[in-house]
Amino acid sequence: MKDGDRTGRFLGIPYDWRRPTRERFKQRWWNTQEQKVFVPKAFGWGYAINLHQLARRAGLTKRS
């Protein structure tokens, strides 16, 4: 597998087969800069939930 084949989209769904890192998990699960609730997973195929955006929309955090 080439390094370029480790991330991308298949059938419109994102995948990331790179070795997972703490920073990438943090970026996907609690990203204050991203406006989307559903973001690509830090490892694997599919989507994860940006918990910061979900909490903000529920009124549990300040708007950023």
N, CA, C and O atoms as a Tripos MOL2 file, in Angstrom:
@<TRIPOS>MOLECULE
protein
  256   255    64     0     0
PROTEIN
NO_CHARGES

@<TRIPOS>ATOM
      1 N           0.8430   -1.1780    0.0000 N.3       1 MET1
      2 CA          0.0000    0.0000    0.0000 C.3       1 MET1
      3 C           0.8870    1.2400    0.0000 C.2       1 MET1
      4 O           1.7550    1.3900    0.8600 O.2       1 MET1
      5 N           0.6700    2.1060   -0.9470 N.am      2 LYS2
      6 CA          1.4130    3.3570   -1.0000 C.3       2 LYS2
      7 C           0.9190    4.2980    0.0880 C.2       2 LYS2
      8 O          -0.2240    4.1840    0.5300 O.2       2 LYS2
      9 N           1.7700    5.2310    0.5270 N.am      3 ASP3
     10 CA          1.3780    6.1720    1.5640 C.3       3 ASP3
     11 C           0.1820    7.0030    1.1300 C.2       3 ASP3
     12 O          -0.6610    7.3430    1.9610 O.2       3 ASP3
     13 N           0.0900    7.3380   -0.1490 N.am      4 GLY4
     14 CA         -1.0250    8.1170   -0.6650 C.3       4 GLY4
     15 C          -2.3520    7.3750   -0.6070 C.2       4 GLY4
     16 O          -3.4120    8.0010   -0.6100 O.2       4 GLY4
     17 N          -2.3040    6.0480   -0.5550 N.am      5 ASP5
     18 CA         -3.5240    5.2360   -0.5020 C.3       5 ASP5
     19 C          -4.0520    5.0750    0.9260 C.2       5 ASP5
     20 O          -5.0950    4.4520    1.1210 O.2       5 ASP5
     21 N          -3.3710    5.6100    1.9060 N.am      6 ARG6
     22 CA         -3.7570    5.4090    3.3010 C.3       6 ARG6
     23 C          -4.8900    6.3290    3.7450 C.2       6 ARG6
     24 O          -5.5280    6.0590    4.7620 O.2       6 ARG6
     25 N          -5.1560    7.4120    3.0070 N.am      7 THR7
     26 CA         -6.2800    8.2890    3.3060 C.3       7 THR7
     27 C          -7.0090    8.6070    2.0150 C.2       7 THR7
     28 O          -6.4160    8.6100    0.9360 O.2       7 THR7
     29 N          -8.2870    8.8730    2.1340 N.am      8 GLY8
     30 CA         -9.0620    9.2270    0.9520 C.3       8 GLY8
     31 C         -10.5270    8.9290    1.1550 C.2       8 GLY8
     32 O         -11.0290    8.9490    2.2790 O.2       8 GLY8
     33 N         -11.2090    8.6530    0.0610 N.am      9 ARG9
     34 CA        -12.6400    8.3370    0.0910 C.3       9 ARG9
     35 C         -12.8840    7.1010   -0.7640 C.2       9 ARG9
     36 O         -12.2550    6.9040   -1.8040 O.2       9 ARG9
     37 N         -13.8060    6.2840   -0.3010 N.am     10 PHE10
     38 CA        -14.2450    5.1200   -1.0510 C.3      10 PHE10
     39 C         -15.7630    5.1060   -0.9820 C.2      10 PHE10
     40 O         -16.3340    5.0920    0.1090 O.2      10 PHE10
     41 N         -16.4170    5.1110   -2.1280 N.am     11 LEU11
     42 CA        -17.8720    5.2030   -2.2160 C.3      11 LEU11
     43 C         -18.3990    6.4260   -1.4680 C.2      11 LEU11
     44 O         -19.4900    6.4020   -0.9000 O.2      11 LEU11
     45 N         -17.5990    7.5000   -1.4800 N.am     12 GLY12
     46 CA        -18.0020    8.7460   -0.8490 C.3      12 GLY12
     47 C         -17.7830    8.8030    0.6590 C.2      12 GLY12
     48 O         -18.0740    9.8210    1.2870 O.2      12 GLY12
     49 N         -17.2790    7.7320    1.2400 N.am     13 ILE13
     50 CA        -17.0590    7.6810    2.6880 C.3      13 ILE13
     51 C         -15.5580    7.7830    2.9520 C.2      13 ILE13
     52 O         -14.7720    7.0770    2.3210 O.2      13 ILE13
     53 N         -15.1490    8.6640    3.8890 N.am     14 PRO14
     54 CA        -13.7200    8.8500    4.1350 C.3      14 PRO14
     55 C         -13.0890    7.6660    4.8770 C.2      14 PRO14
     56 O         -13.7360    6.9760    5.6640 O.2      14 PRO14
     57 N         -11.7950    7.4610    4.5910 N.am     15 TYR15
     58 CA        -11.0330    6.4540    5.3290 C.3      15 TYR15
     59 C          -9.6630    7.0170    5.6570 C.2      15 TYR15
     60 O          -9.1500    7.8930    4.9600 O.2      15 TYR15
     61 N          -9.0800    6.5020    6.7240 N.am     16 ASP16
     62 CA         -7.7390    6.8920    7.1570 C.3      16 ASP16
     63 C          -7.0970    5.6730    7.8020 C.2      16 ASP16
     64 O          -7.4580    5.2940    8.9160 O.2      16 ASP16
     65 N          -6.1550    5.0640    7.1100 N.am     17 TRP17
     66 CA         -5.5040    3.8460    7.6020 C.3      17 TRP17
     67 C          -4.1170    4.1260    8.1690 C.2      17 TRP17
     68 O          -3.3450    3.1940    8.3990 O.2      17 TRP17
     69 N          -3.7880    5.4100    8.4000 N.am     18 ARG18
     70 CA         -2.5090    5.7320    9.0360 C.3      18 ARG18
     71 C          -2.5530    5.3190   10.5030 C.2      18 ARG18
     72 O          -3.6230    5.2160   11.1030 O.2      18 ARG18
     73 N          -1.3790    5.0880   11.0620 N.am     19 ARG19
     74 CA         -1.2990    4.7530   12.4880 C.3      19 ARG19
     75 C          -1.9640    5.8660   13.2910 C.2      19 ARG19
     76 O          -1.6210    7.0340   13.1140 O.2      19 ARG19
     77 N          -2.9160    5.5270   14.1790 N.am     20 PRO20
     78 CA         -3.6120    6.5680   14.9380 C.3      20 PRO20
     79 C          -2.6850    7.2760   15.9230 C.2      20 PRO20
     80 O          -1.7830    6.6680   16.5000 O.2      20 PRO20
     81 N          -2.9250    8.5660   16.1000 N.am     21 THR21
     82 CA         -2.1580    9.3560   17.0630 C.3      21 THR21
     83 C          -3.1220   10.0770   18.0020 C.2      21 THR21
     84 O          -4.2830   10.3100   17.6660 O.2      21 THR21
     85 N          -2.6220   10.4200   19.1690 N.am     22 ARG22
     86 CA         -3.4350   11.1530   20.1430 C.3      22 ARG22
     87 C          -3.8950   12.4870   19.5650 C.2      22 ARG22
     88 O          -5.0440   12.8890   19.7480 O.2      22 ARG22
     89 N          -2.9990   13.1620   18.8740 N.am     23 GLU23
     90 CA         -3.3300   14.4610   18.2890 C.3      23 GLU23
     91 C          -4.4480   14.3440   17.2500 C.2      23 GLU23
     92 O          -5.3410   15.1900   17.2060 O.2      23 GLU23
     93 N          -4.4060   13.3050   16.4180 N.am     24 ARG24
     94 CA         -5.4430   13.1280   15.4000 C.3      24 ARG24
     95 C          -6.7910   12.8050   16.0490 C.2      24 ARG24
     96 O          -7.8260   13.2920   15.5940 O.2      24 ARG24
     97 N          -6.7870   11.9870   17.1090 N.am     25 PHE25
     98 CA         -8.0410   11.7110   17.8140 C.3      25 PHE25
     99 C          -8.6080   12.9920   18.4070 C.2      25 PHE25
    100 O          -9.8070   13.2510   18.3000 O.2      25 PHE25
    101 N          -7.7540   13.7910   19.0290 N.am     26 LYS26
    102 CA         -8.2120   15.0520   19.6080 C.3      26 LYS26
    103 C          -8.7730   15.9670   18.5240 C.2      26 LYS26
    104 O          -9.8160   16.5920   18.7160 O.2      26 LYS26
    105 N          -8.0990   16.0460   17.4080 N.am     27 GLN27
    106 CA         -8.5300   16.9030   16.2990 C.3      27 GLN27
    107 C          -9.8990   16.4820   15.7770 C.2      27 GLN27
    108 O         -10.7010   17.3370   15.4000 O.2      27 GLN27
    109 N         -10.1780   15.2040   15.7490 N.am     28 ARG28
    110 CA        -11.4490   14.7320   15.1970 C.3      28 ARG28
    111 C         -12.5820   14.7620   16.2310 C.2      28 ARG28
    112 O         -13.7130   15.1110   15.8970 O.2      28 ARG28
    113 N         -12.2850   14.4000   17.4780 N.am     29 TRP29
    114 CA        -13.3340   14.2800   18.4900 C.3      29 TRP29
    115 C         -13.6480   15.5910   19.2040 C.2      29 TRP29
    116 O         -14.7650   15.7590   19.6940 O.2      29 TRP29
    117 N         -12.7000   16.5260   19.2780 N.am     30 TRP30
    118 CA        -12.9430   17.7970   19.9860 C.3      30 TRP30
    119 C         -12.2510   18.9120   19.2240 C.2      30 TRP30
    120 O         -11.2270   19.4260   19.6740 O.2      30 TRP30
    121 N         -12.7930   19.2920   18.0860 N.am     31 ASN31
    122 CA        -12.1930   20.3020   17.2300 C.3      31 ASN31
    123 C         -13.0170   21.5850   17.3270 C.2      31 ASN31
    124 O         -14.1360   21.6560   16.8190 O.2      31 ASN31
    125 N         -12.4500   22.5940   17.9820 N.am     32 THR32
    126 CA        -13.1630   23.8520   18.1630 C.3      32 THR32
    127 C         -13.2250   24.6790   16.8820 C.2      32 THR32
    128 O         -14.0300   25.6060   16.7910 O.2      32 THR32
    129 N         -12.4000   24.3660   15.8990 N.am     33 GLN33
    130 CA        -12.3620   25.1210   14.6410 C.3      33 GLN33
    131 C         -13.3090   24.5730   13.5790 C.2      33 GLN33
    132 O         -13.6680   25.2920   12.6460 O.2      33 GLN33
    133 N         -13.7140   23.3260   13.7040 N.am     34 GLU34
    134 CA        -14.5640   22.6700   12.7020 C.3      34 GLU34
    135 C         -16.0350   22.9180   13.0120 C.2      34 GLU34
    136 O         -16.4570   22.7840   14.1610 O.2      34 GLU34
    137 N         -16.8180   23.2780   12.0000 N.am     35 GLN35
    138 CA        -18.2430   23.5440   12.1700 C.3      35 GLN35
    139 C         -19.1100   22.2940   11.9790 C.2      35 GLN35
    140 O         -20.2880   22.2930   12.3350 O.2      35 GLN35
    141 N         -18.5280   21.2450   11.4230 N.am     36 LYS36
    142 CA        -19.2950   20.0270   11.1570 C.3      36 LYS36
    143 C         -19.4000   19.1600   12.4130 C.2      36 LYS36
    144 O         -18.4770   19.1180   13.2260 O.2      36 LYS36
    145 N         -20.5370   18.4680   12.5620 N.am     37 VAL37
    146 CA        -20.7130   17.5200   13.6600 C.3      37 VAL37
    147 C         -20.0910   16.1810   13.2820 C.2      37 VAL37
    148 O         -19.4220   15.5530   14.1030 O.2      37 VAL37
    149 N         -20.3050   15.7440   12.0510 N.am     38 PHE38
    150 CA        -19.7420   14.4750   11.5850 C.3      38 PHE38
    151 C         -18.4540   14.7480   10.8200 C.2      38 PHE38
    152 O         -18.4610   15.4570    9.8130 O.2      38 PHE38
    153 N         -17.3570   14.1880   11.2960 N.am     39 VAL39
    154 CA        -16.0340   14.3870   10.7030 C.3      39 VAL39
    155 C         -15.4180   13.0170   10.4150 C.2      39 VAL39
    156 O         -15.8350   12.0270   11.0150 O.2      39 VAL39
    157 N         -14.4430   12.9340    9.5160 N.am     40 PRO40
    158 CA        -13.8080   11.6390    9.2430 C.3      40 PRO40
    159 C         -13.1790   11.0500   10.5060 C.2      40 PRO40
    160 O         -12.6670   11.7800   11.3540 O.2      40 PRO40
    161 N         -13.2250    9.7330   10.6180 N.am     41 LYS41
    162 CA        -12.6260    9.0460   11.7640 C.3      41 LYS41
    163 C         -11.1180    9.2660   11.8010 C.2      41 LYS41
    164 O         -10.4890    9.4780   10.7650 O.2      41 LYS41
    165 N         -10.5480    9.2140   12.9890 N.am     42 ALA42
    166 CA         -9.1000    9.3320   13.1450 C.3      42 ALA42
    167 C          -8.3990    8.0690   12.6440 C.2      42 ALA42
    168 O          -7.2370    8.1220   12.2410 O.2      42 ALA42
    169 N          -9.0990    6.9380   12.6680 N.am     43 PHE43
    170 CA         -8.5630    5.6900   12.1500 C.3      43 PHE43
    171 C          -9.7290    4.8380   11.6770 C.2      43 PHE43
    172 O         -10.7000    4.6420   12.4080 O.2      43 PHE43
    173 N          -9.6320    4.3370   10.4690 N.am     44 GLY44
    174 CA        -10.6600    3.4570    9.9430 C.3      44 GLY44
    175 C         -11.4770    4.1060    8.8530 C.2      44 GLY44
    176 O         -11.0480    5.0660    8.2130 O.2      44 GLY44
    177 N         -12.6610    3.5650    8.6530 N.am     45 TRP45
    178 CA        -13.5410    3.9690    7.5630 C.3      45 TRP45
    179 C         -14.8290    4.5010    8.1540 C.2      45 TRP45
    180 O         -15.4520    3.8190    8.9680 O.2      45 TRP45
    181 N         -15.2470    5.6880    7.7750 N.am     46 GLY46
    182 CA        -16.5020    6.2340    8.2510 C.3      46 GLY46
    183 C         -16.3300    7.5740    8.9440 C.2      46 GLY46
    184 O         -15.3700    8.3060    8.7000 O.2      46 GLY46
    185 N         -17.2830    7.8740    9.8110 N.am     47 TYR47
    186 CA        -17.3370    9.1790   10.4500 C.3      47 TYR47
    187 C         -17.2840    9.0520   11.9680 C.2      47 TYR47
    188 O         -17.6830    8.0390   12.5420 O.2      47 TYR47
    189 N         -16.7820   10.1050   12.5990 N.am     48 ALA48
    190 CA        -16.7960   10.2610   14.0480 C.3      48 ALA48
    191 C         -17.6240   11.5040   14.3560 C.2      48 ALA48
    192 O         -17.9910   12.2500   13.4480 O.2      48 ALA48
    193 N         -17.9160   11.7240   15.6230 N.am     49 ILE49
    194 CA        -18.6930   12.8960   16.0280 C.3      49 ILE49
    195 C         -17.7630   13.9100   16.6840 C.2      49 ILE49
    196 O         -17.0070   13.5860   17.6000 O.2      49 ILE49
    197 N         -17.8360   15.1360   16.1970 N.am     50 ASN50
    198 CA        -17.0910   16.2430   16.8010 C.3      50 ASN50
    199 C         -17.8860   16.6650   18.0390 C.2      50 ASN50
    200 O         -18.8680   17.4000   17.9330 O.2      50 ASN50
    201 N         -17.4570   16.1980   19.2000 N.am     51 LEU51
    202 CA        -18.2110   16.4260   20.4260 C.3      51 LEU51
    203 C         -18.2820   17.9020   20.8090 C.2      51 LEU51
    204 O         -19.2530   18.3320   21.4320 O.2      51 LEU51
    205 N         -17.2710   18.6760   20.4460 N.am     52 HIS52
    206 CA        -17.3150   20.1080   20.7450 C.3      52 HIS52
    207 C         -18.4730   20.7670   19.9980 C.2      52 HIS52
    208 O         -19.2270   21.5440   20.5860 O.2      52 HIS52
    209 N         -18.6180   20.4690   18.7340 N.am     53 GLN53
    210 CA        -19.6910   21.0660   17.9390 C.3      53 GLN53
    211 C         -21.0630   20.5980   18.4460 C.2      53 GLN53
    212 O         -22.0150   21.3770   18.4760 O.2      53 GLN53
    213 N         -21.1560   19.3420   18.8360 N.am     54 LEU54
    214 CA        -22.4020   18.8210   19.3710 C.3      54 LEU54
    215 C         -22.7610   19.5320   20.6790 C.2      54 LEU54
    216 O         -23.9140   19.9170   20.8740 O.2      54 LEU54
    217 N         -21.7880   19.7080   21.5720 N.am     55 ALA55
    218 CA        -22.0240   20.4030   22.8430 C.3      55 ALA55
    219 C         -22.3830   21.8660   22.6030 C.2      55 ALA55
    220 O         -23.2550   22.4110   23.2790 O.2      55 ALA55
    221 N         -21.7140   22.5020   21.6450 N.am     56 ARG56
    222 CA        -22.0070   23.9030   21.3360 C.3      56 ARG56
    223 C         -23.4410   24.0590   20.8480 C.2      56 ARG56
    224 O         -24.1470   24.9780   21.2630 O.2      56 ARG56
    225 N         -23.8650   23.1690   19.9770 N.am     57 ARG57
    226 CA        -25.2290   23.2400   19.4470 C.3      57 ARG57
    227 C         -26.2840   22.9540   20.5240 C.2      57 ARG57
    228 O         -27.4100   23.4450   20.4440 O.2      57 ARG57
    229 N         -25.9110   22.1630   21.5240 N.am     58 ALA58
    230 CA        -26.8240   21.8800   22.6300 C.3      58 ALA58
    231 C         -26.8020   22.9760   23.6770 C.2      58 ALA58
    232 O         -27.5640   22.9290   24.6420 O.2      58 ALA58
    233 N         -25.9270   23.9730   23.4940 N.am     59 GLY59
    234 CA        -25.8470   25.0880   24.4150 C.3      59 GLY59
    235 C         -25.0050   24.8110   25.6510 C.2      59 GLY59
    236 O         -25.1210   25.5240   26.6480 O.2      59 GLY59
    237 N         -24.1640   23.7900   25.6020 N.am     60 LEU60
    238 CA        -23.3450   23.4140   26.7460 C.3      60 LEU60
    239 C         -21.9820   24.1100   26.7810 C.2      60 LEU60
    240 O         -21.3100   24.0950   27.8130 O.2      60 LEU60
    241 N         -21.5700   24.7160   25.6730 N.am     61 THR61
    242 CA        -20.2940   25.4480   25.6120 C.3      61 THR61
    243 C         -20.5290   26.8100   24.9740 C.2      61 THR61
    244 O         -21.5540   27.0560   24.3390 O.2      61 THR61
    245 N         -19.5580   27.6780   25.1610 N.am     62 LYS62
    246 CA        -19.6290   29.0030   24.5360 C.3      62 LYS62
    247 C         -19.4100   28.8810   23.0420 C.2      62 LYS62
    248 O         -18.7490   27.9580   22.5670 O.2      62 LYS62
    249 N         -19.9710   29.8190   22.3170 N.am     63 ARG63
    250 CA        -19.7160   29.8710   20.8670 C.3      63 ARG63
    251 C         -18.2830   30.2780   20.6370 C.2      63 ARG63
    252 O         -17.7570   31.1460   21.3330 O.2      63 ARG63
    253 N         -17.6410   29.6470   19.6480 N.am     64 SER64
    254 CA        -16.2520   30.0290   19.3190 C.3      64 SER64
    255 C         -16.1530   30.5680   17.9370 C.2      64 SER64
    256 O         -15.0650   30.9370   17.4950 O.2      64 SER64
@<TRIPOS>BOND
     1     1     2 1
     2     2     3 1
     3     3     4 2
     4     3     5 am
     5     5     6 1
     6     6     7 1
     7     7     8 2
     8     7     9 am
     9     9    10 1
    10    10    11 1
    11    11    12 2
    12    11    13 am
    13    13    14 1
    14    14    15 1
    15    15    16 2
    16    15    17 am
    17    17    18 1
    18    18    19 1
    19    19    20 2
    20    19    21 am
    21    21    22 1
    22    22    23 1
    23    23    24 2
    24    23    25 am
    25    25    26 1
    26    26    27 1
    27    27    28 2
    28    27    29 am
    29    29    30 1
    30    30    31 1
    31    31    32 2
    32    31    33 am
    33    33    34 1
    34    34    35 1
    35    35    36 2
    36    35    37 am
    37    37    38 1
    38    38    39 1
    39    39    40 2
    40    39    41 am
    41    41    42 1
    42    42    43 1
    43    43    44 2
    44    43    45 am
    45    45    46 1
    46    46    47 1
    47    47    48 2
    48    47    49 am
    49    49    50 1
    50    50    51 1
    51    51    52 2
    52    51    53 am
    53    53    54 1
    54    54    55 1
    55    55    56 2
    56    55    57 am
    57    57    58 1
    58    58    59 1
    59    59    60 2
    60    59    61 am
    61    61    62 1
    62    62    63 1
    63    63    64 2
    64    63    65 am
    65    65    66 1
    66    66    67 1
    67    67    68 2
    68    67    69 am
    69    69    70 1
    70    70    71 1
    71    71    72 2
    72    71    73 am
    73    73    74 1
    74    74    75 1
    75    75    76 2
    76    75    77 am
    77    77    78 1
    78    78    79 1
    79    79    80 2
    80    79    81 am
    81    81    82 1
    82    82    83 1
    83    83    84 2
    84    83    85 am
    85    85    86 1
    86    86    87 1
    87    87    88 2
    88    87    89 am
    89    89    90 1
    90    90    91 1
    91    91    92 2
    92    91    93 am
    93    93    94 1
    94    94    95 1
    95    95    96 2
    96    95    97 am
    97    97    98 1
    98    98    99 1
    99    99   100 2
   100    99   101 am
   101   101   102 1
   102   102   103 1
   103   103   104 2
   104   103   105 am
   105   105   106 1
   106   106   107 1
   107   107   108 2
   108   107   109 am
   109   109   110 1
   110   110   111 1
   111   111   112 2
   112   111   113 am
   113   113   114 1
   114   114   115 1
   115   115   116 2
   116   115   117 am
   117   117   118 1
   118   118   119 1
   119   119   120 2
   120   119   121 am
   121   121   122 1
   122   122   123 1
   123   123   124 2
   124   123   125 am
   125   125   126 1
   126   126   127 1
   127   127   128 2
   128   127   129 am
   129   129   130 1
   130   130   131 1
   131   131   132 2
   132   131   133 am
   133   133   134 1
   134   134   135 1
   135   135   136 2
   136   135   137 am
   137   137   138 1
   138   138   139 1
   139   139   140 2
   140   139   141 am
   141   141   142 1
   142   142   143 1
   143   143   144 2
   144   143   145 am
   145   145   146 1
   146   146   147 1
   147   147   148 2
   148   147   149 am
   149   149   150 1
   150   150   151 1
   151   151   152 2
   152   151   153 am
   153   153   154 1
   154   154   155 1
   155   155   156 2
   156   155   157 am
   157   157   158 1
   158   158   159 1
   159   159   160 2
   160   159   161 am
   161   161   162 1
   162   162   163 1
   163   163   164 2
   164   163   165 am
   165   165   166 1
   166   166   167 1
   167   167   168 2
   168   167   169 am
   169   169   170 1
   170   170   171 1
   171   171   172 2
   172   171   173 am
   173   173   174 1
   174   174   175 1
   175   175   176 2
   176   175   177 am
   177   177   178 1
   178   178   179 1
   179   179   180 2
   180   179   181 am
   181   181   182 1
   182   182   183 1
   183   183   184 2
   184   183   185 am
   185   185   186 1
   186   186   187 1
   187   187   188 2
   188   187   189 am
   189   189   190 1
   190   190   191 1
   191   191   192 2
   192   191   193 am
   193   193   194 1
   194   194   195 1
   195   195   196 2
   196   195   197 am
   197   197   198 1
   198   198   199 1
   199   199   200 2
   200   199   201 am
   201   201   202 1
   202   202   203 1
   203   203   204 2
   204   203   205 am
   205   205   206 1
   206   206   207 1
   207   207   208 2
   208   207   209 am
   209   209   210 1
   210   210   211 1
   211   211   212 2
   212   211   213 am
   213   213   214 1
   214   214   215 1
   215   215   216 2
   216   215   217 am
   217   217   218 1
   218   218   219 1
   219   219   220 2
   220   219   221 am
   221   221   222 1
   222   222   223 1
   223   223   224 2
   224   223   225 am
   225   225   226 1
   226   226   227 1
   227   227   228 2
   228   227   229 am
   229   229   230 1
   230   230   231 1
   231   231   232 2
   232   231   233 am
   233   233   234 1
   234   234   235 1
   235   235   236 2
   236   235   237 am
   237   237   238 1
   238   238   239 1
   239   239   240 2
   240   239   241 am
   241   241   242 1
   242   242   243 1
   243   243   244 2
   244   243   245 am
   245   245   246 1
   246   246   247 1
   247   247   248 2
   248   247   249 am
   249   249   250 1
   250   250   251 1
   251   251   252 2
   252   251   253 am
   253   253   254 1
   254   254   255 1
   255   255   256 2
@<TRIPOS>SUBSTRUCTURE
     1 MET1         2 RESIDUE 1 A MET
     2 LYS2         6 RESIDUE 1 A LYS
     3 ASP3        10 RESIDUE 1 A ASP
     4 GLY4        14 RESIDUE 1 A GLY
     5 ASP5        18 RESIDUE 1 A ASP
     6 ARG6        22 RESIDUE 1 A ARG
     7 THR7        26 RESIDUE 1 A THR
     8 GLY8        30 RESIDUE 1 A GLY
     9 ARG9        34 RESIDUE 1 A ARG
    10 PHE10       38 RESIDUE 1 A PHE
    11 LEU11       42 RESIDUE 1 A LEU
    12 GLY12       46 RESIDUE 1 A GLY
    13 ILE13       50 RESIDUE 1 A ILE
    14 PRO14       54 RESIDUE 1 A PRO
    15 TYR15       58 RESIDUE 1 A TYR
    16 ASP16       62 RESIDUE 1 A ASP
    17 TRP17       66 RESIDUE 1 A TRP
    18 ARG18       70 RESIDUE 1 A ARG
    19 ARG19       74 RESIDUE 1 A ARG
    20 PRO20       78 RESIDUE 1 A PRO
    21 THR21       82 RESIDUE 1 A THR
    22 ARG22       86 RESIDUE 1 A ARG
    23 GLU23       90 RESIDUE 1 A GLU
    24 ARG24       94 RESIDUE 1 A ARG
    25 PHE25       98 RESIDUE 1 A PHE
    26 LYS26      102 RESIDUE 1 A LYS
    27 GLN27      106 RESIDUE 1 A GLN
    28 ARG28      110 RESIDUE 1 A ARG
    29 TRP29      114 RESIDUE 1 A TRP
    30 TRP30      118 RESIDUE 1 A TRP
    31 ASN31      122 RESIDUE 1 A ASN
    32 THR32      126 RESIDUE 1 A THR
    33 GLN33      130 RESIDUE 1 A GLN
    34 GLU34      134 RESIDUE 1 A GLU
    35 GLN35      138 RESIDUE 1 A GLN
    36 LYS36      142 RESIDUE 1 A LYS
    37 VAL37      146 RESIDUE 1 A VAL
    38 PHE38      150 RESIDUE 1 A PHE
    39 VAL39      154 RESIDUE 1 A VAL
    40 PRO40      158 RESIDUE 1 A PRO
    41 LYS41      162 RESIDUE 1 A LYS
    42 ALA42      166 RESIDUE 1 A ALA
    43 PHE43      170 RESIDUE 1 A PHE
    44 GLY44      174 RESIDUE 1 A GLY
    45 TRP45      178 RESIDUE 1 A TRP
    46 GLY46      182 RESIDUE 1 A GLY
    47 TYR47      186 RESIDUE 1 A TYR
    48 ALA48      190 RESIDUE 1 A ALA
    49 ILE49      194 RESIDUE 1 A ILE
    50 ASN50      198 RESIDUE 1 A ASN
    51 LEU51      202 RESIDUE 1 A LEU
    52 HIS52      206 RESIDUE 1 A HIS
    53 GLN53      210 RESIDUE 1 A GLN
    54 LEU54      214 RESIDUE 1 A LEU
    55 ALA55      218 RESIDUE 1 A ALA
    56 ARG56      222 RESIDUE 1 A ARG
    57 ARG57      226 RESIDUE 1 A ARG
    58 ALA58      230 RESIDUE 1 A ALA
    59 GLY59      234 RESIDUE 1 A GLY
    60 LEU60      238 RESIDUE 1 A LEU
    61 THR61      242 RESIDUE 1 A THR
    62 LYS62      246 RESIDUE 1 A LYS
    63 ARG63      250 RESIDUE 1 A ARG
    64 SER64      254 RESIDUE 1 A SER
